[in-house]
């Protein structure tokens, strides 16, 4: 049976490839989603990729995933450091959650060092650029296979 994974991207990730390419690289979100869909297919997963700049929309999608997805890969962007609402929604999700950050949040400004999402995630991948998404999907496939 194919496992469905929800890939969520938070605020400003729609600007990948345009916003601060020296930090976030030149790949666009469309590039990331295309590559992740291919990786997911190779791993026997289906992928539902979404992005929103709105916290409540992300919370709604996480809640909906309770009935449709077996795992969540999330890059909450700046909401990592501020959103208890996203943490609470993820805590109500029964499957595995993996957190991704394009940059190494621990090598940046001090306020970025703390992530609420990490309290719920099985793991975090940070600082590997957009490759981190594919690493997360590979790990998710292993978690879901066990």
Contact map, one row per residue, 1 for C-alpha under 8 A:
11100000000000000000000000000000000000000000000000000000000000000000000000000000000000000000000000000000000000000000000000000000000000000000000000
11110000000000000000000000000000000000000001110000000000000000000000000000000000000000000000000000000000000000000000000000000000000000000000000000
11111000000000000000000000000000000000000001110000000000000000000000110000000000000000000000000000000000000000000000000000000000000000000000000100
01111100000000000000000000000000000000000000111100000000000000000001111000000000000000000000000000000000000000000000000000000000000000000000000000
00111110000000000000000000000000000000000000111100000000000000000000111110000000000000000000000000000000000000000000000000000000000000000000000000
00011111000000000000000000000000000000000000001111000000000000001000101110000000000000000000000000000000000000000000000000000000000000000000000000
00001111100000000000000000000000000000000000001111000000000000000000000111000000000000000000000000000000000000000000000000000000000000000000000000
00000111110000000000000000000000000000000000000011100000010000000000000111110000000000000000000000000000000000000000000000000000000000000000000000
00000011111010000000000000000000000000000000000001110000000000000000000001111000000000000000000000000000000000000000000000000000000000000000000000
00000001111110000000000000000000000000000000000000111110010000000000000001111110000000000000000000000000000000000000000000000000000000000000000000
00000000111111000000000000000000000000000000000000111100000000000000000000011110000000000000000000000000000000000000000000000000000000000000000000
00000000011111110000000000000000000000000000000000001000000000000000000000001000000000000000000000000000000000000000000000000000000000000000000000
00000000111111110000000000001000000000000000000000100000000000000000000000001000000000000000000000000000000000000000000000000000000000000000000000
00000000001111110000000000011000000000000000000000110000000000000000000000000000000000000000000000000000000000000000000000000000000000000000000000
00000000000111111110000000011000000000000000000000000000000000000000000000000000000000000000000000000000000000000000000000000000000000000000000000
00000000000111111110100111111000000000000000000000000000000000000000000000000000000000000000000000000000000000000000000000000000000000000000000000
00000000000000111111100111111000000000000000000000000000000000000000000000000000000000000000000000000000000000000000000000000000000000000000000000
00000000000000111111100001010000000000000000000000000000000000000000000000000000000000000000000000000000000000000000000000000000000000000000000000
00000000000000111111100100000000000000000000000000000000000000000000000000000000000000000000000000000000000000000000000000000000000000000000000000
00000000000000001111111110000000000000000000000000000000000000000000000000000000000000000000000000000000000000000000000000000000000000000000000000
00000000000000011111111111000000000000000000000000000000000000000000000000000000000000000000000000000000000000000000000000000000000000000000000000
00000000000000000001111110000000000000000000000000000000000000000000000000000000000000000000000000000000000000000000000000000000000000000000000000
00000000000000000001111110000000000000000000000000000000000000000000000000000000000000000000000000000010000000000000000000000000000000000000000000
00000000000000011011111111000000000000000000000000000000000000000000000000000000000000000000000000000110000000000000000000000000110000000000000000
00000000000000011001111111100000000000000000000000000000000000000000000000000000000000000000000000000000000000000000000000000000110000000000000000
00000000000000011100100111110000000000000000000000000000000000000000000000000000000000000000000000000000000000000000000000000000000000000000000000
00000000000000011000000011111011000000000000000000000000000000000000000000000000000000000000000000000000000000000000000000000000010000000000000000
00000000000001111100000001111111000000000000000000000000000000000000000000000000000000000000000000000000000000000000000000000000000000000000000000
00000000000011111000000000111111100000000000000000000000000000000000000000000000000000000000000000000000000000000000000000000000000000000000000000
00000000000000000000000000011111110000000000000000000000000000000000000000000000000000000000000000000000000000000000000000000000000000000000000000
00000000000000000000000000111111111000000000000000000000000000000000000000000000000000000000000000000000000000000000000000000000000000000000000000
00000000000000000000000000111111111100000000000000000000000000000000000000000000000000000000000000000000000000000000000000000000010010000000000000
00000000000000000000000000001111111110000000000010000000000000000000000000000000000000000000000000000000000000000000000000000000000000000000000000
00000000000000000000000000000111111111000000000000000000000000000000000000000000000000000000000000000000000000000000000000000000000000000000000000
00000000000000000000000000000011111111100000000000000000000000000000000000000000000000000000000000000000000000000000000000000000000001000000000000
00000000000000000000000000000001111111110000001000000000000000000000000000000000000000000000000000000000000000000000000000000000000011001000000000
00000000000000000000000000000000111111111000011000000000000000000000000000000000000000000000000000000000000000000000000000000000000000000000000000
00000000000000000000000000000000011111111100000000000000000000000000000000000000000000000000000000000000000000000000000000000000000000000000000000
00000000000000000000000000000000001111111110000000000000000000000000000000000000000000000000000000000000000000000000000000000000000001001100000000
00000000000000000000000000000000000111111111111000000000000000000000000000000000000000000000000000000000000000000000000000000000000000001000000000
00000000000000000000000000000000000011111111110000000000000000000000000000000000000000000000000000000000000000000000000000000000000000000000000000
00000000000000000000000000000000000001111111100000000000000000000000000000000000000000000000000000000000000000000000000000000000000000000000000000
00000000000000000000000000000000000000111111100000000000000000000000000000000000000000000000000000000000000000000000000000000000000000000100100000
01100000000000000000000000000000000000011111110000000000000000000000000000000000000000000000000000000000000000000000000000000000000000000000100000
01111000000000000000000000000000000000011111111000000000000000000000000000000000000000000000000000000000000000000000000000000000000000000000100000
01111000000000000000000000000000000010011001111100000000000000000000000000000000000000000000000000000000000000000000000000000000000000000000000000
00011110000000000000000000000000000110010000111110000000000000000000000000000000000000000000000000000000000000000000000000000000000000000000000000
00011110000000000000000000000000000000000000011111000000000000000000000000000000000000000000000000000000000000000000000000000000000000000000000000
00000111000000000000000000000000100000000000001111100000000000000000000000000000000000000000000000000000000000000000000000000000000000000000000000
00000111100000000000000000000000000000000000000111110000000000000000000000000000000000000000000000000000000000000000000000000000000000000000000000
00000001111011000000000000000000000000000000000011111000010000000000000000000000000000000000000000000000000000000000000000000000000000000000000000
00000000111001000000000000000000000000000000000001111110110000000000000000000000000000000000000000000000000000000000000000000000000000000000000000
00000000011100000000000000000000000000000000000000111110000000000000000000000000000000000000000000000000000000000000000000000000000000000000000000
00000000011000000000000000000000000000000000000000011111110000000000000000000000000000000000000000000000000000000000000000000000000000000000000000
00000000010000000000000000000000000000000000000000011111111000000000000000000010001001000000000000000000000000000000000000000000000000000000000000
00000000000000000000000000000000000000000000000000000111111100000000000000000000000000000000000000000000000000000000000000000000000000000000000000
00000000000000000000000000000000000000000000000000010111111110000000000000000000000000000000000000000000000000000000000000000000000000000000000000
00000001010000000000000000000000000000000000000000110111111111000000000000000000000001000000000000000000000000000000000000000000000000000000000000
00000000000000000000000000000000000000000000000000000011111111100000000000000000000011001000000000000000000000000000000000000000000000000000000000
00000000000000000000000000000000000000000000000000000001111111110000000000000000000000000000000000000000000000000000000000000000000000000000000000
00000000000000000000000000000000000000000000000000000000111111111000000000000000000000000000000000000000000000000000000000000000000000000000000000
00000000000000000000000000000000000000000000000000000000011111111100000000000000000000001100100000000000000000000000000000000000000000000000000000
00000000000000000000000000000000000000000000000000000000001111111100000000000000000000001101100000000000000000000000000000000000000000000000000000
00000000000000000000000000000000000000000000000000000000000111111111000000000000000000000000000000000000000000000000000000000000000000000000000000
00000100000000000000000000000000000000000000000000000000000011111111110000000000000000000000100000000000000000000000000000000000000000000000000000
00000000000000000000000000000000000000000000000000000000000001111111110000000000000000000001110000000000000000000000000000000000000000000000000000
00000000000000000000000000000000000000000000000000000000000000011111100000000000000000000000000000000000000000000000000000000000000000000000000000
00010000000000000000000000000000000000000000000000000000000000011111110000000000000000000000000000000000000000000000000000000000000000000000000000
00111100000000000000000000000000000000000000000000000000000000001111111100000000000000000000001000000000000000000000000000000000000000000000000000
00111000000000000000000000000000000000000000000000000000000000001101111100000000000000000000001100000000000000000000000000000000000000000000000100
00011100000000000000000000000000000000000000000000000000000000000000111110000000000000000000001110000000000000000000000000000000000000000001000100
00001111000000000000000000000000000000000000000000000000000000000000111111000000000000000000001111000000000000000000000000000000000000000000000000
00001111000000000000000000000000000000000000000000000000000000000000001111100000000000000000000011110000000000000000000000000000000010011000000000
00000011110000000000000000000000000000000000000000000000000000000000000111110000000000000000000011110000000000000000000000000000000000000000000000
00000001110000000000000000000000000000000000000000000000000000000000000011111001000000000000000000111000000000000000000000000000000000000000000000
00000001111000000000000000000000000000000000000000000000000000000000000001111111000000000000000000110000000000000000100000000000000000000000000000
00000000111110000000000000000000000000000000000000000000000000000000000000111111000000000000000000001000000000000000000000000000000000000000000000
00000000011000000000000000000000000000000000000000000000000000000000000000011111110000000000000000000000000000000000000000000000000000000000000000
00000000011000000000000000000000000000000000000000000010000000000000000000011111111001000000000000000000000000000000000000000000000000000000000000
00000000000000000000000000000000000000000000000000000000000000000000000000111111111000000000000000000000000000000111100000000000000000000000000000
00000000000000000000000000000000000000000000000000000000000000000000000000000111111000000000000000000000000000111111000000000000000000000000000000
00000000000000000000000000000000000000000000000000000000000000000000000000000111111100000000000000000000000000000011000000000000000000000000000000
00000000000000000000000000000000000000000000000000000010000000000000000000000011111111100000000000000000000000000001000000000000000000000000000000
00000000000000000000000000000000000000000000000000000000000000000000000000000000011111110000000000000000000000000001000000000000000000000000000000
00000000000000000000000000000000000000000000000000000000001000000000000000000000001111111000000000000000000000000000000000000000000000000000000000
00000000000000000000000000000000000000000000000000000010011000000000000000000010001111111100000000000000000000000000100000000000000000000000000000
00000000000000000000000000000000000000000000000000000000000000000000000000000000001111111110000000000000000000000001101100000000000000000000000000
00000000000000000000000000000000000000000000000000000000000000000000000000000000000111111111000000000000000000000000000000000000000000000000000000
00000000000000000000000000000000000000000000000000000000001001100000000000000000000011111111100000000000000000000000000000000000000000000000000000
00000000000000000000000000000000000000000000000000000000000001100000000000000000000001111111100010000000000000000000100100000000000000000000000000
00000000000000000000000000000000000000000000000000000000000000000000000000000000000000111111110000000000000000000000000100000000000000000000000000
00000000000000000000000000000000000000000000000000000000000000100100000000000000000000011111110000000000000000000000000000000000000000000000000000
00000000000000000000000000000000000000000000000000000000000001101100000000000000000000001111111000000000000000000000000000000000000000000000000000
00000000000000000000000000000000000000000000000000000000000000000100000000000000000000000011111100000000000000000000000000000000000000000000000000
00000000000000000000000000000000000000000000000000000000000000000000111100000000000000000000111110000000000000000000000000000000000000000000000000
00000000000000000000000000000000000000000000000000000000000000000000011100000000000000000000011111000000000000000000000011000000000000000001001100
00000000000000000000000000000000000000000000000000000000000000000000001111000000000000000100001111100000000000000000000111100000000000000000000000
00000000000000000000000000000000000000000000000000000000000000000000000111000000000000000000000111110000000000000000000011111000000000010001000000
00000000000000000000000000000000000000000000000000000000000000000000000011110000000000000000000011111000000000000000110010111000000000010000000000
00000000000000000000000000000000000000000000000000000000000000000000000011110000000000000000000001111100000000000000000000011100000110010000000000
00000000000000000000000000000000000000000000000000000000000000000000000000101000000000000000000000111111100000000000000000011111100100000000000000
00000000000000000000000100000000000000000000000000000000000000000000000000000000000000000000000000011111000000000000000000000111110100000000000000
00000000000000000000001100000000000000000000000000000000000000000000000000000000000000000000000000001111100000000000000000000111100000000000000000
00000000000000000000000000000000000000000000000000000000000000000000000000000000000000000000000000001111111100000000000000000111000000000000000000
00000000000000000000000000000000000000000000000000000000000000000000000000000000000000000000000000001011111110011000000000000110000000000000000000
00000000000000000000000000000000000000000000000000000000000000000000000000000000000000000000000000000001111111011000000000000000000000000000000000
00000000000000000000000000000000000000000000000000000000000000000000000000000000000000000000000000000001111110001000000000000000000000000000000000
00000000000000000000000000000000000000000000000000000000000000000000000000000000000000000000000000000001111111011000000000000000000000000000000000
00000000000000000000000000000000000000000000000000000000000000000000000000000000000000000000000000000000111111111000000000000000000000000000000000
00000000000000000000000000000000000000000000000000000000000000000000000000000000000000000000000000000000010111111000000000000000000000000000000000
00000000000000000000000000000000000000000000000000000000000000000000000000000000100000000000000000000000000011111100000000000000000000000000000000
00000000000000000000000000000000000000000000000000000000000000000000000000000000100000000000000000000000110111111110000000000000000000000000000000
00000000000000000000000000000000000000000000000000000000000000000000000000000000100000000000000000000000111111111110000000000000000000000000000000
00000000000000000000000000000000000000000000000000000000000000000000000000000001100000000000000000000000000000111111000000000000000000000000000000
00000000000000000000000000000000000000000000000000000000000000000000000000000001110000000000000000000000000000011111111000000000000000000000000000
00000000000000000000000000000000000000000000000000000000000000000000000000000001111100100000000000000000000000000111111100000000000000000000000000
00000000000000000000000000000000000000000000000000000000000000000000000000010001000001100100000000100000000000000011111110000000000000000000000000
00000000000000000000000000000000000000000000000000000000000000000000000000000000000000000000000000100000000000000011111111110000000000000000000000
00000000000000000000000000000000000000000000000000000000000000000000000000000000000000100000000000000000000000000011111110000000000000000000000000
00000000000000000000000000000000000000000000000000000000000000000000000000000000000000100110000010000000000000000001111111000000000000000000000000
00000000000000000000000000000000000000000000000000000000000000000000000000000000000000000000000111100000000000000000111111110000000000000000000000
00000000000000000000000000000000000000000000000000000000000000000000000000000000000000000000000111000000000000000000010111110000000000000000000000
00000000000000000000000000000000000000000000000000000000000000000000000000000000000000000000000011100000000000000000010011111000000000000000000000
00000000000000000000000000000000000000000000000000000000000000000000000000000000000000000000000001111000000000000000010011111100000000000000000000
00000000000000000000000000000000000000000000000000000000000000000000000000000000000000000000000001111000000000000000000000111111000100110000000000
00000000000000000000000000000000000000000000000000000000000000000000000000000000000000000000000000011111100000000000000000011111100100000000000000
00000000000000000000000000000000000000000000000000000000000000000000000000000000000000000000000000001111100000000000000000001111100100000000000000
00000000000000000000000000000000000000000000000000000000000000000000000000000000000000000000000000001111000000000000000000001111111100000000000000
00000000000000000000000110000000000000000000000000000000000000000000000000000000000000000000000000001110000000000000000000000111111100000000000000
00000000000000000000000110100001000000000000000000000000000000000000000000000000000000000000000000000100000000000000000000000001111111000000000000
00000000000000000000000000000000000000000000000000000000000000000000000000000000000000000000000000000000000000000000000000000001111111100000000000
00000000000000000000000000000000000000000000000000000000000000000000000000000000000000000000000000011100000000000000000000001111111111110000000000
00000000000000000000000000000001000100000000000000000000000000000000000010000000000000000000000000010000000000000000000000000000011111111000000000
00000000000000000000000000000000001100100000000000000000000000000000000000000000000000000000000000000000000000000000000000000000011111111100000000
00000000000000000000000000000000000000000000000000000000000000000000000000000000000000000000000000000000000000000000000000001000001111111110000000
00000000000000000000000000000000000000000000000000000000000000000000000010000000000000000000000001110000000000000000000000001000000111111111000000
00000000000000000000000000000000000100110000000000000000000000000000000010000000000000000000000000000000000000000000000000000000000011111111100000
00000000000000000000000000000000000000100010000000000000000000000000000000000000000000000000000000000000000000000000000000000000000001111111110000
00000000000000000000000000000000000000000000000000000000000000000000000000000000000000000000000000000000000000000000000000000000000000111111111000
00000000000000000000000000000000000000000000000000000000000000000000001000000000000000000000000101000000000000000000000000000000000000011111111100
00000000000000000000000000000000000000000011100000000000000000000000000000000000000000000000000000000000000000000000000000000000000000001111111110
00000000000000000000000000000000000000000000000000000000000000000000000000000000000000000000000000000000000000000000000000000000000000000111111111
00000000000000000000000000000000000000000000000000000000000000000000000000000000000000000000000100000000000000000000000000000000000000000011111111
00100000000000000000000000000000000000000000000000000000000000000000011000000000000000000000000100000000000000000000000000000000000000000001111111
00000000000000000000000000000000000000000000000000000000000000000000000000000000000000000000000000000000000000000000000000000000000000000000111111
00000000000000000000000000000000000000000000000000000000000000000000000000000000000000000000000000000000000000000000000000000000000000000000011111
